[in-house]
Amino acid sequence: MPYPPRPQLRPLAEFAGTAVPRPDPAVQARVERFILDGYSAGRSLRELAELSDRSHSAVRNILDKHGVRRRPTGAAAMSPNEASE
């Protein structure tokens, strides 16, 4: 039995269609602030990319530009106590 597809998020209205080669600097600043705030709040790169109408690599590049250390991939590791419950 195959898994159902994951739900895909729609871009927020303020960012929809703004991913152009030379975006307005004010729009780009808002996108970067949204991504930085969202990532620090725990959102994934995939979620941020979908909500900001950017690619996964664009989100990664914004985090790198601002010196944000990325979390490791995958789910958080469970402690041995959690695994046995």
URZI-V884774 format. One record per residue. N is the residue number from 1. PHI is phi in degrees with one decimal (none if undefined). PSI is psi in whole degrees, -180 to 180 (999 if undefined). D_FIRST is the distance of its C-alpha to the first C-alpha in Angstrom with 2 decimals. Layout:
BEGIN
N;PHI;PSI;D_FIRST / N;PHI;PSI;D_FIRST
END
This chain:
BEGIN
1;none;120;0.00 / 2;-74.5;153;3.83 / 3;-73.8;148;6.64 / 4;-70.0;152;9.23 / 5;-65.6;150;12.34 / 6;-72.6;148;15.13 / 7;-68.1;141;18.08 / 8;-103.1;133;20.96 / 9;-80.2;148;24.43 / 10;-91.6;146;27.33 / 11;-61.6;145;30.58 / 12;-64.2;147;33.30 / 13;-55.6;-38;35.98 / 14;-70.4;-17;38.65 / 15;-110.4;-12;36.74 / 16;-60.6;126;35.09 / 17;77.8;9;36.64 / 18;-96.1;0;38.82 / 19;-83.5;84;37.25 / 20;-120.4;163;40.10 / 21;-54.5;-40;41.99 / 22;-128.3;82;44.88 / 23;-70.0;158;43.83 / 24;-57.5;131;46.49 / 25;-56.9;-34;47.42 / 26;-67.7;-41;47.18 / 27;-66.0;-44;43.62 / 28;-61.2;-40;42.68 / 29;-63.5;-40;44.29 / 30;-65.6;-41;42.29 / 31;-62.0;-47;39.00 / 32;-62.5;-42;39.98 / 33;-63.8;-42;41.00 / 34;-60.4;-45;37.72 / 35;-67.0;-44;35.72 / 36;-63.1;-45;38.01 / 37;-66.8;-43;37.92 / 38;-64.5;-41;34.17 / 39;-67.4;-41;33.48 / 40;-68.5;-23;36.00 / 41;-83.4;-6;34.38 / 42;108.9;1;31.05 / 43;-69.5;152;29.11 / 44;-83.5;164;27.05 / 45;-61.1;-40;28.22 / 46;-60.6;-47;25.23 / 47;-61.1;-46;26.15 / 48;-64.1;-39;29.79 / 49;-63.4;-45;29.24 / 50;-67.6;-42;27.39 / 51;-71.0;-30;29.94 / 52;-96.5;1;32.94 / 53;60.0;39;31.85 / 54;-121.2;167;32.35 / 55;-81.2;163;30.44 / 56;-58.5;-43;29.02 / 57;-69.1;-32;31.98 / 58;-65.3;-40;34.47 / 59;-64.9;-45;33.43 / 60;-60.2;-42;33.69 / 61;-65.0;-37;37.11 / 62;-65.0;-44;38.36 / 63;-62.5;-42;37.52 / 64;-64.1;-41;39.26 / 65;-57.5;-35;42.23 / 66;-97.2;8;42.80 / 67;70.9;25;42.41 / 68;-81.2;127;39.36 / 69;-80.6;125;37.78 / 70;-80.8;150;34.01 / 71;-72.6;157;31.73 / 72;-66.4;157;29.64 / 73;-74.4;157;26.09 / 74;86.8;178;23.10 / 75;-74.3;159;23.11 / 76;-64.4;141;26.27 / 77;-68.9;141;26.67 / 78;-87.8;145;26.73 / 79;-75.0;161;29.94 / 80;-57.5;-33;29.97 / 81;-66.1;-40;30.83 / 82;-68.6;-36;27.77 / 83;-67.7;-30;25.43 / 84;-88.2;-9;26.92 / 85;-75.6;999;26.75
END
